[in-house]
Amino acid sequence: MRAATLTSSMIRRIVFDDEAQTLLVCFRSGLRYLYAGVPRAVYDGLRRAGSAGRFFNEEVRGRYACRADPAQRRYRPTVD
C-alpha cells in the first residue's frame, strides 16, 4: 500500500493498493471513495500533480468504477 497526504483544497489524502489496483480518495469534505482498476501511474500522477483536483477531475472521475468507502464512519446526531 502507498499513501500520500496532498496539499489540495479538494483532496486530503490518497491511498493506493498495488495488488487490488484500488485508489482510495479522502476528500476534505470528509467523504471517502474507492476507485477500482486504477493503474499505478494514475496514483503517481495524482500525487505529483500541480493541481490534484484538476487531475482527479480529468483522469479519475467518471473513468473508473467507484463506490463509497465501506469503512467510512458516519456520525449522526442521537435522537432523544
C-alpha positions as CSV (number, residue, x, y, z in Angstrom):
1,M,0.0,0.0,0.0
2,R,1.1,3.5,-0.8
3,A,-0.3,6.6,0.8
4,A,0.1,10.4,0.4
5,T,-1.3,13.5,2.1
6,L,-1.9,16.1,-0.5
7,T,-1.8,19.9,-0.3
8,S,-5.1,20.3,-2.2
9,S,-8.2,22.3,-1.4
10,M,-10.3,19.3,-2.6
11,I,-8.4,16.1,-1.6
12,R,-6.9,15.4,1.8
13,R,-5.3,12.0,1.3
14,I,-4.9,9.2,-1.3
15,V,-4.1,5.6,-0.7
16,F,-3.3,3.1,-3.4
17,D,-3.3,-0.7,-3.1
18,D,-1.0,-2.1,-5.8
19,E,-2.3,-5.7,-5.5
20,A,-6.0,-4.8,-5.8
21,Q,-5.4,-1.7,-8.0
22,T,-7.7,0.4,-5.9
23,L,-7.4,4.0,-5.2
24,L,-9.0,5.5,-2.0
25,V,-9.6,9.2,-2.2
26,C,-10.3,11.0,1.0
27,F,-11.8,14.4,0.3
28,R,-11.6,17.4,2.5
29,S,-15.4,17.3,2.9
30,G,-14.9,14.0,4.9
31,L,-16.3,11.7,2.1
32,R,-14.1,8.8,1.0
33,Y,-14.4,6.9,-2.2
34,L,-12.8,3.7,-3.6
35,Y,-11.9,3.6,-7.3
36,A,-11.3,0.1,-8.9
37,G,-9.0,-0.9,-11.7
38,V,-6.8,2.2,-11.3
39,P,-3.2,1.8,-12.7
40,R,-0.3,2.8,-10.5
41,A,0.6,5.6,-13.0
42,V,-2.6,7.4,-12.2
43,Y,-1.9,7.3,-8.4
44,D,1.6,8.6,-9.1
45,G,0.2,11.3,-11.4
46,L,-2.3,12.4,-8.8
47,R,0.3,12.5,-6.1
48,R,2.6,14.7,-8.2
49,A,0.0,16.9,-9.9
50,G,0.3,20.7,-9.6
51,S,-3.5,20.7,-9.1
52,A,-4.8,17.4,-7.6
53,G,-8.4,18.5,-8.0
54,R,-7.9,19.2,-11.7
55,F,-6.0,15.9,-12.3
56,F,-8.7,14.0,-10.4
57,N,-11.5,15.5,-12.4
58,E,-9.7,14.9,-15.7
59,E,-8.1,11.5,-15.1
60,V,-10.1,9.7,-12.4
61,R,-13.7,10.9,-12.0
62,G,-16.0,9.0,-14.4
63,R,-13.3,6.8,-15.7
64,Y,-13.2,4.1,-13.0
65,A,-15.8,2.1,-11.1
66,C,-16.5,4.0,-7.9
67,R,-18.2,3.3,-4.6
68,A,-18.3,4.9,-1.2
69,D,-15.7,3.5,1.2
70,P,-17.5,0.9,3.3
71,A,-15.1,1.7,6.2
72,Q,-16.2,5.4,6.2
73,R,-17.7,6.3,9.6
74,R,-20.9,8.2,9.6
75,Y,-21.7,10.2,12.7
76,R,-25.3,11.1,13.2
77,P,-26.8,13.0,16.0
78,T,-28.7,10.9,18.5
79,V,-32.4,11.4,18.8
80,D,-33.7,11.8,22.4
